[in-house]
Amino acid sequence: MTSNDQEKDVTGATIWLTGLPSAGKTTIAYELAGRLKAEGRRVQVLDGDEIREFLSAGLGFSREDRHTNVQRIGYVAELLARNGVLALAPVIAPYADSRDAVRKRHQSEGTAYLEVHVATPVDVCSVRDVKGLYAKQAAGEISGLTGVDDPYEAPESPDLRIESHQQTVQESAAALHALLTERGLA
């Protein structure tokens, strides 16, 4: 078997982790990535904050700009997944139609796509407040915070719903790993 044949046997996928700010999406993604890398898988975390800084610099937070950002991330994720990488995308993606467009892109290319809802209640997220966004919103310093004064359309039927406030990061990552294993992706 040539190295090209071996590469064709590796199935990539996009795993999109959606949820409110400070829900635990990125933390879970990096925990899972470490486990998958230890198993010899090619993994890339497409951190929403890093993408905004480098790939989507200049975009704001209007509905249109958020849609554009999600589509850019979805495009990069699909390219990686099509080439045997497990692309983990911990990205808020507040609008269902934007996430659906990413799913459809993957379907049209025959690329595996899983949607994971990190379903952490807003009151828990506001206590975690990793970036201080909830405090800034409460103080009137910012507006348009997803889930507070800007919409968040939770997935109606995600492939997995993680209640991160009721389990550890390791348990959350293990639940997602189990789904990947069940689907033949890990």
N, C-alpha and C positions, 0 to 999 in steps of 0.2 A: 504494500500500500504506500503510495507517495504521500508527501506531506500535504499536497493539495487535497487528496482524498480524505485525509484525516480532518482537515479543516472543514470540509463539506459536511462531516458528521456532527459538527458542533452546532447546536441550535441556539440562536440568539433570540432575544425577546426584549420588549420594552415593558418595564414595570413602572407604572405611573402612580405615585403616592400623592393623593390630593387631600387637602384638609386646611383648616384655618391656620393663620400664623401662630407659631409656637405649639402646634399640635404634636410635634415629634416626628414629622416626616423625614427630615434630613438625618436626624439621629438614628432612626430605624434604618434608613437607607445605608448609612455608613457601617452600622453594625452588621447588616446583611452582606454588604460588599466584602467586609473582612472575612466573613465565614466562607463566602463563595470563592474568594481568591485563594484561601487556604485549601480549598478543594480543587484548585487548579483551573477555575473558570476565569475567562476574560470578562471583567466587569468595569463599567464606567458609571460613576455617579454624576448626573447632570444637575448640579445644585442650582436651584432657581435664582439665588442671589448672585452666584458667579456668572450665570448666563446673562442676567440683566446688566452686569457690569461690563462684560466683554462682547457678547453677541447682540444684545438688545440695548446697548447704550443709546440714550436719546429717547427711548420710549417712556411715556408717562404711565399713568394708571387709569386712563379712560377705558371704557369697555373695548373700544377698537384697539388700543395699544396693548391691552392685556391679551386680546385674541391673537394679535400679531406675535407677541412674545410666546404664547403657548404653541402656535403653529411652527415657529422657528425651532423651539425645543423638540416638538414632535417630529419634525423633519430630521434633525440631527440624531435623535433617538432611533428612528426607523433605519437610517443609514447604518448606524452602529449595529443594531439588532440584525439587520439583513446580512451583516458580515460576521455573525457568530458571537457578538458581544451581548452580555446582559446589561442593558442600559437602564439604570435606576434613575427615575426622574421625580425627585421630591419637590413638586411645584404646586402651589396653591390651585391654579387653574380654576377660578371661581365659577365659570359659566359652563353649564352642561353642553351647550352647542359647540364650544371650543374643544372640549374633551372628546365629544363625539366625532368631530372632524379629524382629530388625531387618530382615533380608533379606526375610522374609515380609511385613512391613508394607509395604515398598517394592513388592514384587510385587503385593500386593493393590491398591495405588494406581496400578500401572503406571509406577512411577518406577524409573529405572535405578539399579542398586546394584552396586558393585564392591568385592570384599574383597581387600586387599593384605596379605600377611604379610611384615612386616619381620623376617626370620629371622636375627637376630643371636644368636650363642651367648651363654649367660649369662656365660661367663668374659670375653668381650669387653665385654659390658654392665657388668660389675662393675669393669672397668678404666676405662671411660668415666665411670661413676657420676655423671652430671650433677647429681643432687640429693643425693648422699651417702647414698642409701638402702642400698646394699650394705654400705657401711662401718658404718652404724648397725645393720644386721641382724647383721653379723659381731661387733659389739661387744655384742650382746644388748640394744640400746636399743629396737629395734622387732622385731616379728614379723609374719608374714603377708605377706612380700614375695613378690610374684608371681614364680614361676619358681624360687624358692629354697626357702621353707618354706610356700608357698601354691601351689595348682595354676595352671598355664597350659596350656590345651588348644589346641595349635597347629592352625590350619586344615588340614584334610586335602586340600582341593582349592581353594585360593584362585584368584582370577582372575590374580594375579601374586604371585610370591615374589621378594622383594628380599633379596639377601645383602649388606647394607650394609657389612659388614666387609671385603668383597672389591671394593668400588668406591667412587668418590667420591660425595658428596651429589649433585653435578650429574649423574653417570651414573645414579644411582638415580632422580632426578626425571625424567631423559630417558626411562628405561625405562617409567616410569608414564605420561608424556606420550604415548609411542608407543602404549601400550595404549589410552589415551583416544582417540587419533586413529583407531586401528584400529576402535574401537567407535562412531565417529562422534560422540564427545562433546567433542572438542577442535578 
